[in-house]
């Protein structure tokens, strides 16, 4: 039976969602994901269960989070008898995430991509990997293509990020206005920064991005830090991830920093 929270609305929330209804398309995308019989998988917004059906054939256990009550009833009727299926009725952003190792595979609502990604990547227990079907433009931005940006830089210390597959808009029903992509995030076994420094690192990036690197470090401090690390000098418009990481470490070690 689905677990209820007390805030689930009764409106047909699926009306504005784009579903993947082709079994062939779903299997192609799942083939690009490393999901096996030992895995606990979280699915966000299963909708009518087209991906759910294929996931249940591939993973050990599936925890699905669906906000719409009508769709929850359909999912329960369809999959409720399967022992490896559990349904959370409510907003994924409010759902307790597993404390054990887990992976994520989902065709998420495009309008909530940033919120969902932030929830997953700021979780106390990070997913081992996540595959999210998102707008192609958003996927490229998160992967740092064609160049690094605030979002991609925030992810890089903790995840390897890439576009695992492209999804033409014609494979959805109803078809969205743009093509989509399967965004892959794989947790680093050895992160470049401790998880305890996530907020500090993001604060550094946000301030430097908004006010310029000079608001965080003097020109001389930045030059010395990069030279000692064997990295090229700083050019604000062309800084690479390794340079940002070096400069953050320099800044975080400064006495009396604010």
PAKOL-645778 format. One line per field, with one value per residue: residue number from 0; residue in three letters; x, y, z of N, C-alpha, C in turn. Coordinates in steps of 0.1 Angstrom, whole numbers, plus 5000, padded with zeros to 4 digits. Example, Ala and Ser with C-alpha at 12.3 -4.5 7.8 and 13.67 -1.06 7.14 Angstrom:
<atoms>
num	0/1
residu	ALA/SER
n_east	5132/5128
n_north	4943/4978
n_up	5078/5071
ca_east	5123/5137
ca_north	4955/4989
ca_up	5078/5071
c_east	5132/5129
c_north	4967/5000
c_up	5078/5079
</atoms>
This chain:
<atoms>
num	0/1/2/3/4/5/6/7/8/9/10/11/12/13/14/15/16/17/18/19/20/21/22/23/24/25/26/27/28/29/30/31/32/33/34/35/36/37/38/39/40/41/42/43/44/45/46/47/48/49/50/51/52/53/54/55/56/57/58/59/60/61/62/63/64/65/66/67/68/69/70/71/72/73/74/75/76/77/78/79/80/81/82/83/84/85/86/87/88/89/90/91/92/93/94/95/96/97/98/99/100/101/102/103/104/105/106/107/108/109/110/111/112/113/114/115/116/117/118/119/120/121/122/123/124/125/126/127/128/129/130/131/132/133/134/135/136/137/138/139/140/141/142/143/144/145/146/147/148/149/150/151/152/153/154/155/156/157/158/159/160/161/162/163/164/165/166/167/168/169/170/171/172/173/174/175/176/177/178/179/180/181/182/183/184/185/186/187/188/189/190/191/192/193/194/195/196/197/198/199/200/201/202/203/204/205/206/207/208/209/210/211/212/213/214/215/216/217/218/219/220/221/222/223/224/225/226/227/228/229/230/231/232/233/234/235/236/237/238/239/240/241/242/243/244/245/246/247/248/249/250/251/252/253/254/255/256/257
residu	UNK/UNK/UNK/UNK/UNK/UNK/UNK/UNK/UNK/UNK/UNK/UNK/UNK/UNK/UNK/UNK/UNK/UNK/UNK/UNK/UNK/UNK/UNK/UNK/UNK/UNK/UNK/UNK/UNK/UNK/UNK/UNK/UNK/UNK/UNK/UNK/UNK/UNK/UNK/UNK/UNK/UNK/UNK/UNK/UNK/UNK/UNK/UNK/UNK/UNK/UNK/UNK/UNK/UNK/UNK/UNK/UNK/UNK/UNK/UNK/UNK/UNK/UNK/UNK/UNK/UNK/UNK/UNK/UNK/UNK/UNK/UNK/UNK/UNK/UNK/UNK/UNK/UNK/UNK/UNK/UNK/UNK/UNK/UNK/UNK/UNK/UNK/UNK/UNK/UNK/UNK/UNK/UNK/UNK/UNK/UNK/UNK/UNK/UNK/UNK/UNK/UNK/UNK/UNK/UNK/UNK/UNK/UNK/UNK/UNK/UNK/UNK/UNK/UNK/UNK/UNK/UNK/UNK/UNK/UNK/UNK/UNK/UNK/UNK/UNK/UNK/UNK/UNK/UNK/UNK/UNK/UNK/UNK/UNK/UNK/UNK/UNK/UNK/UNK/UNK/UNK/UNK/UNK/UNK/UNK/UNK/UNK/UNK/UNK/UNK/UNK/UNK/UNK/UNK/UNK/UNK/UNK/UNK/UNK/UNK/UNK/UNK/UNK/UNK/UNK/UNK/UNK/UNK/UNK/UNK/UNK/UNK/UNK/UNK/UNK/UNK/UNK/UNK/UNK/UNK/UNK/UNK/UNK/UNK/UNK/UNK/UNK/UNK/UNK/UNK/UNK/UNK/UNK/UNK/UNK/UNK/UNK/UNK/UNK/UNK/UNK/UNK/UNK/UNK/UNK/UNK/UNK/UNK/UNK/UNK/UNK/UNK/UNK/UNK/UNK/UNK/UNK/UNK/UNK/UNK/UNK/UNK/UNK/UNK/UNK/UNK/UNK/UNK/UNK/UNK/UNK/UNK/UNK/UNK/UNK/UNK/UNK/UNK/UNK/UNK/UNK/UNK/UNK/UNK/UNK/UNK/UNK/UNK/UNK/UNK/UNK/UNK/UNK/UNK/UNK/UNK/UNK/UNK
n_east	5008/5004/5024/5011/5014/5002/4997/4991/4977/4945/4942/4946/4977/4994/4988/5003/5027/5053/5053/5072/5062/5069/5080/5103/5119/5122/5136/5159/5171/5174/5192/5215/5221/5236/5222/5213/5203/5208/5204/5189/5165/5154/5126/5114/5084/5067/5044/5024/5036/5052/5081/5085/5076/5096/5118/5113/5119/5146/5159/5167/5150/5124/5116/5091/5082/5053/5033/5006/4974/4955/4971/4987/4968/4964/4990/4993/4973/4984/5010/5011/5010/5036/5064/5088/5083/5076/5056/5056/5033/5032/5051/5083/5103/5099/5100/5115/5149/5166/5186/5204/5227/5217/5203/5192/5166/5148/5122/5118/5097/5101/5100/5108/5134/5158/5152/5149/5174/5190/5181/5189/5217/5224/5218/5222/5230/5244/5232/5244/5245/5228/5203/5187/5161/5160/5155/5173/5190/5193/5206/5230/5240/5243/5263/5284/5288/5288/5308/5321/5299/5281/5264/5274/5300/5295/5286/5308/5330/5319/5305/5308/5298/5278/5264/5244/5227/5207/5174/5149/5123/5100/5096/5082/5050/5025/5044/5072/5084/5110/5140/5152/5175/5194/5207/5236/5248/5274/5285/5315/5340/5361/5357/5365/5364/5356/5323/5314/5321/5305/5285/5301/5318/5300/5291/5314/5317/5293/5296/5320/5312/5292/5303/5329/5361/5380/5367/5371/5397/5429/5447/5473/5473/5457/5473/5496/5486/5477/5501/5517/5503/5508/5492/5476/5475/5449/5421/5392/5370/5376/5381/5390/5376/5395/5411/5393/5388/5413/5416/5395/5404/5426/5414/5397/5416/5426/5435/5411/5391/5360
n_north	4988/5023/5048/5075/5111/5140/5160/5157/5167/5167/5172/5165/5160/5150/5160/5180/5167/5150/5119/5089/5066/5045/5012/5003/5026/5031/5008/5012/5034/5024/5005/5020/5026/5016/4993/4967/4934/4935/4960/4988/5009/5042/5057/5087/5103/5082/5081/5067/5043/5032/5032/5021/4994/4982/4987/4972/4947/4947/4956/4951/4960/4985/5018/5040/5074/5092/5119/5124/5115/5100/5087/5072/5054/5039/5029/5013/4994/4982/4973/4967/4942/4931/4920/4934/4961/4993/5021/5055/5079/5111/5142/5140/5156/5158/5132/5108/5099/5068/5052/5033/5021/5033/5038/5060/5064/5081/5097/5129/5156/5183/5210/5209/5202/5214/5216/5189/5178/5192/5183/5156/5158/5171/5154/5137/5110/5103/5093/5063/5064/5083/5085/5107/5118/5147/5180/5187/5209/5216/5193/5195/5218/5210/5191/5207/5217/5239/5249/5253/5260/5276/5256/5231/5232/5230/5204/5188/5181/5159/5142/5124/5135/5132/5132/5106/5096/5106/5119/5121/5145/5134/5110/5112/5115/5137/5154/5173/5207/5207/5187/5160/5145/5119/5123/5115/5109/5099/5089/5099/5077/5086/5116/5149/5169/5170/5159/5176/5201/5210/5231/5254/5254/5258/5284/5299/5297/5309/5335/5343/5340/5359/5383/5383/5369/5384/5393/5374/5364/5380/5392/5384/5363/5344/5339/5328/5305/5290/5287/5272/5249/5240/5249/5267/5304/5324/5332/5348/5343/5318/5298/5266/5236/5224/5245/5262/5246/5245/5272/5275/5259/5273/5297/5288/5281/5304/5326/5341/5344/5354
n_up	5000/4993/5010/5027/5027/5043/5026/4999/4969/4952/4925/4890/4886/4867/4843/4830/4825/4807/4792/4788/4767/4750/4751/4739/4737/4765/4773/4759/4771/4798/4793/4791/4817/4847/4863/4884/4897/4924/4933/4950/4938/4933/4920/4906/4903/4888/4873/4849/4850/4830/4829/4853/4851/4836/4852/4874/4864/4863/4886/4922/4943/4943/4950/4946/4941/4939/4933/4925/4934/4919/4900/4918/4927/4903/4900/4923/4918/4896/4903/4929/4940/4938/4954/4955/4951/4963/4972/4976/4984/4976/4977/4962/4971/4998/5007/5027/5021/5012/5037/5032/5005/4973/4940/4914/4890/4867/4849/4851/4860/4839/4847/4874/4876/4887/4914/4921/4915/4932/4956/4956/4953/4976/4996/5028/5026/4997/4965/4949/4921/4896/4871/4851/4832/4814/4801/4772/4770/4797/4807/4793/4805/4832/4829/4822/4796/4769/4784/4818/4845/4872/4883/4873/4883/4910/4912/4905/4924/4937/4920/4890/4859/4830/4797/4790/4770/4743/4739/4717/4712/4701/4712/4735/4751/4760/4733/4743/4739/4733/4727/4748/4773/4787/4817/4835/4867/4886/4917/4931/4943/4958/4969/4957/4976/5011/5022/5042/5034/5014/5015/5021/4999/4978/4985/4982/4954/4945/4954/4942/4915/4913/4922/4912/4911/4924/4947/4965/4966/4965/4936/4937/4956/4943/4920/4931/4944/4923/4908/4925/4925/4900/4880/4853/4850/4864/4845/4845/4827/4817/4835/4846/4861/4879/4885/4898/4921/4933/4939/4957/4978/4986/4994/5015/5034/5043/5070/5091/5072/5055
ca_east	5000/5012/5025/5005/5016/4989/4996/4989/4966/4937/4942/4954/4990/5001/4983/5014/5039/5056/5056/5078/5053/5074/5088/5116/5127/5125/5146/5172/5176/5178/5205/5226/5222/5242/5212/5213/5194/5212/5202/5177/5163/5143/5120/5107/5073/5065/5033/5015/5043/5059/5094/5084/5075/5109/5127/5110/5125/5160/5165/5163/5139/5121/5109/5086/5075/5043/5025/4992/4966/4949/4982/4990/4958/4967/5003/4990/4965/4992/5023/5011/5012/5049/5071/5100/5077/5070/5051/5054/5024/5036/5062/5096/5112/5096/5102/5128/5157/5171/5199/5213/5230/5206/5204/5179/5163/5135/5118/5113/5090/5112/5100/5113/5147/5168/5149/5152/5188/5196/5177/5197/5231/5227/5214/5232/5234/5243/5230/5256/5244/5214/5200/5176/5157/5157/5156/5187/5197/5196/5215/5243/5245/5247/5275/5294/5289/5302/5318/5317/5290/5279/5258/5283/5311/5290/5285/5320/5338/5313/5300/5312/5286/5279/5251/5245/5219/5198/5160/5141/5110/5090/5095/5073/5035/5026/5057/5076/5088/5125/5145/5157/5187/5196/5218/5241/5256/5280/5292/5329/5344/5369/5353/5376/5362/5347/5309/5311/5325/5296/5279/5312/5323/5290/5290/5325/5314/5283/5301/5329/5305/5284/5311/5342/5371/5387/5360/5374/5411/5437/5453/5485/5469/5452/5484/5505/5480/5477/5514/5522/5496/5512/5480/5477/5470/5434/5414/5379/5361/5380/5386/5386/5372/5407/5415/5383/5390/5425/5414/5386/5412/5434/5406/5392/5427/5430/5431/5401/5383/5346
ca_north	5000/5036/5056/5088/5123/5147/5172/5153/5173/5158/5176/5155/5167/5144/5166/5187/5159/5143/5105/5080/5055/5034/5003/5002/5038/5030/4998/5017/5043/5016/4998/5029/5027/5004/4989/4953/4928/4938/4975/4995/5021/5052/5063/5099/5105/5071/5084/5056/5031/5026/5029/5012/4980/4978/4988/4960/4935/4948/4959/4942/4967/4998/5027/5050/5085/5098/5129/5125/5104/5091/5078/5063/5043/5030/5022/5003/4983/4975/4968/4966/4928/4927/4922/4944/4974/5001/5033/5067/5089/5125/5149/5134/5165/5155/5118/5104/5091/5056/5053/5023/5024/5033/5045/5067/5064/5088/5108/5138/5168/5192/5222/5207/5196/5220/5212/5175/5176/5198/5174/5144/5160/5176/5145/5132/5098/5105/5081/5058/5069/5088/5088/5116/5123/5161/5188/5185/5221/5215/5183/5200/5228/5203/5184/5216/5218/5238/5254/5252/5270/5274/5243/5220/5233/5226/5190/5181/5175/5147/5133/5124/5139/5131/5129/5091/5093/5117/5115/5130/5149/5126/5097/5115/5118/5146/5158/5186/5216/5205/5173/5157/5137/5111/5128/5105/5113/5088/5094/5096/5069/5095/5130/5159/5177/5163/5164/5187/5214/5213/5244/5264/5254/5265/5298/5305/5298/5318/5349/5346/5341/5371/5395/5382/5362/5394/5395/5363/5364/5390/5387/5377/5351/5335/5336/5320/5292/5282/5284/5262/5237/5237/5252/5280/5316/5326/5340/5346/5338/5305/5290/5252/5230/5221/5258/5266/5237/5250/5285/5273/5254/5284/5307/5282/5280/5318/5330/5352/5346/5356
ca_up	5000/4993/5022/5025/5035/5044/5017/4985/4963/4945/4911/4881/4884/4856/4830/4824/4824/4794/4795/4778/4766/4742/4758/4732/4742/4779/4774/4754/4782/4809/4789/4793/4831/4854/4873/4885/4906/4938/4935/4954/4929/4936/4908/4909/4893/4878/4864/4846/4852/4818/4833/4865/4847/4831/4863/4883/4858/4864/4900/4933/4949/4937/4958/4937/4947/4930/4940/4921/4940/4909/4895/4928/4927/4892/4902/4933/4911/4886/4908/4944/4944/4936/4967/4954/4948/4973/4966/4985/4978/4981/4969/4963/4979/5012/5010/5033/5012/5018/5044/5026/4992/4964/4928/4910/4876/4866/4839/4860/4855/4835/4855/4887/4875/4896/4928/4923/4914/4944/4968/4955/4955/4989/5006/5037/5019/4983/4957/4942/4908/4892/4857/4851/4819/4816/4789/4767/4774/4811/4808/4789/4815/4844/4825/4819/4782/4764/4794/4832/4850/4886/4886/4870/4892/4923/4912/4901/4935/4943/4910/4875/4852/4816/4790/4787/4758/4738/4738/4708/4718/4695/4720/4746/4749/4748/4730/4748/4728/4731/4729/4761/4774/4800/4825/4844/4878/4893/4929/4932/4954/4966/4964/4957/4988/5021/5021/5051/5028/5003/5016/5020/4985/4970/4989/4976/4940/4942/4956/4931/4903/4913/4924/4907/4919/4932/4959/4974/4967/4957/4924/4940/4963/4933/4912/4939/4946/4910/4904/4934/4921/4887/4871/4845/4857/4864/4836/4850/4817/4812/4846/4846/4874/4887/4890/4909/4932/4939/4945/4969/4989/4991/5002/5028/5043/5048/5084/5092/5060/5058
c_east	5009/5013/5020/5012/5003/4987/4994/4977/4958/4936/4950/4967/4997/4998/4994/5027/5041/5060/5063/5069/5058/5083/5102/5125/5131/5137/5160/5179/5181/5190/5217/5229/5228/5233/5211/5204/5197/5208/5188/5176/5152/5139/5111/5096/5070/5053/5024/5023/5050/5074/5094/5084/5088/5119/5126/5116/5140/5166/5160/5150/5137/5112/5105/5079/5066/5034/5010/4984/4960/4959/4987/4981/4961/4980/5001/4983/4975/5004/5022/5013/5027/5058/5083/5096/5072/5067/5050/5045/5027/5047/5075/5105/5110/5098/5115/5136/5163/5184/5209/5217/5218/5210/5191/5178/5149/5134/5111/5106/5101/5112/5105/5127/5157/5165/5152/5166/5195/5193/5186/5212/5235/5222/5225/5238/5233/5240/5243/5256/5229/5214/5187/5173/5152/5158/5171/5196/5202/5207/5229/5249/5250/5261/5286/5298/5282/5312/5313/5308/5288/5274/5268/5295/5307/5290/5299/5329/5332/5307/5307/5299/5288/5265/5252/5237/5211/5184/5152/5128/5099/5088/5086/5058/5030/5040/5060/5081/5103/5128/5150/5170/5187/5208/5223/5250/5261/5288/5306/5332/5352/5366/5365/5375/5354/5333/5306/5314/5316/5291/5290/5317/5313/5289/5302/5323/5304/5288/5311/5322/5297/5293/5325/5352/5379/5380/5364/5389/5418/5443/5466/5483/5465/5464/5494/5499/5480/5491/5520/5515/5499/5501/5482/5471/5455/5430/5399/5369/5364/5385/5381/5383/5384/5412/5406/5385/5402/5423/5405/5395/5421/5426/5401/5403/5432/5426/5421/5393/5368/5338
c_north	5012/5042/5070/5099/5131/5159/5169/5159/5163/5161/5166/5162/5162/5151/5174/5180/5152/5129/5098/5068/5043/5025/5002/5014/5036/5020/5003/5026/5035/5008/5007/5032/5014/5000/4974/4947/4930/4952/4978/5008/5029/5058/5075/5101/5094/5073/5072/5042/5025/5023/5020/4998/4975/4978/4975/4947/4935/4950/4950/4947/4980/5006/5039/5061/5092/5107/5128/5113/5094/5081/5068/5051/5033/5022/5010/4991/4975/4967/4964/4952/4923/4930/4932/4958/4981/5015/5044/5077/5103/5131/5143/5143/5164/5141/5115/5095/5079/5059/5043/5027/5023/5040/5051/5066/5070/5097/5118/5150/5179/5205/5221/5201/5201/5216/5198/5172/5181/5188/5161/5147/5167/5166/5140/5119/5099/5092/5077/5063/5074/5090/5095/5120/5138/5168/5188/5197/5221/5204/5188/5210/5220/5195/5194/5218/5230/5242/5252/5263/5268/5261/5231/5220/5228/5211/5182/5175/5161/5138/5135/5126/5138/5129/5114/5088/5105/5111/5124/5133/5141/5113/5100/5117/5125/5150/5171/5194/5214/5190/5172/5148/5130/5116/5118/5112/5101/5093/5090/5088/5077/5109/5139/5168/5168/5168/5175/5200/5218/5227/5256/5265/5262/5280/5305/5307/5308/5333/5352/5348/5354/5384/5395/5376/5371/5397/5385/5362/5375/5383/5379/5364/5340/5330/5326/5306/5284/5278/5272/5248/5232/5239/5265/5291/5317/5336/5338/5340/5323/5296/5276/5247/5229/5235/5264/5259/5242/5263/5284/5268/5265/5294/5301/5281/5294/5320/5342/5355/5348/5349
c_up	5000/5007/5019/5033/5035/5035/5003/4980/4955/4930/4903/4877/4872/4843/4823/4822/4811/4797/4784/4777/4757/4750/4752/4737/4756/4780/4769/4764/4794/4806/4791/4808/4837/4866/4872/4896/4921/4942/4941/4946/4934/4922/4912/4898/4883/4869/4861/4846/4840/4821/4845/4861/4843/4843/4872/4877/4860/4877/4910/4940/4943/4947/4948/4945/4937/4938/4937/4926/4930/4903/4905/4929/4915/4894/4912/4927/4902/4893/4923/4949/4943/4949/4966/4950/4960/4968/4978/4978/4984/4973/4972/4972/4994/5016/5016/5023/5019/5026/5039/5012/4982/4951/4924/4895/4875/4854/4847/4853/4851/4843/4869/4887/4885/4910/4931/4924/4927/4956/4968/4958/4968/5000/5015/5031/5004/4976/4950/4927/4905/4877/4856/4836/4820/4802/4785/4771/4788/4814/4804/4799/4828/4841/4821/4805/4777/4773/4808/4836/4865/4890/4884/4879/4906/4924/4912/4913/4939/4933/4897/4868/4837/4810/4785/4774/4755/4736/4730/4714/4713/4703/4732/4742/4761/4746/4736/4736/4724/4733/4744/4761/4787/4806/4835/4854/4885/4905/4928/4944/4964/4962/4965/4969/4998/5019/5031/5046/5017/5003/5014/5006/4976/4973/4982/4961/4937/4944/4945/4918/4902/4913/4918/4916/4928/4946/4970/4977/4960/4945/4927/4947/4952/4924/4919/4941/4934/4906/4912/4931/4907/4877/4864/4854/4855/4853/4839/4840/4813/4823/4845/4860/4883/4893/4901/4922/4940/4946/4958/4981/4995/4999/5015/5038/5049/5062/5083/5080/5064/5047
</atoms>
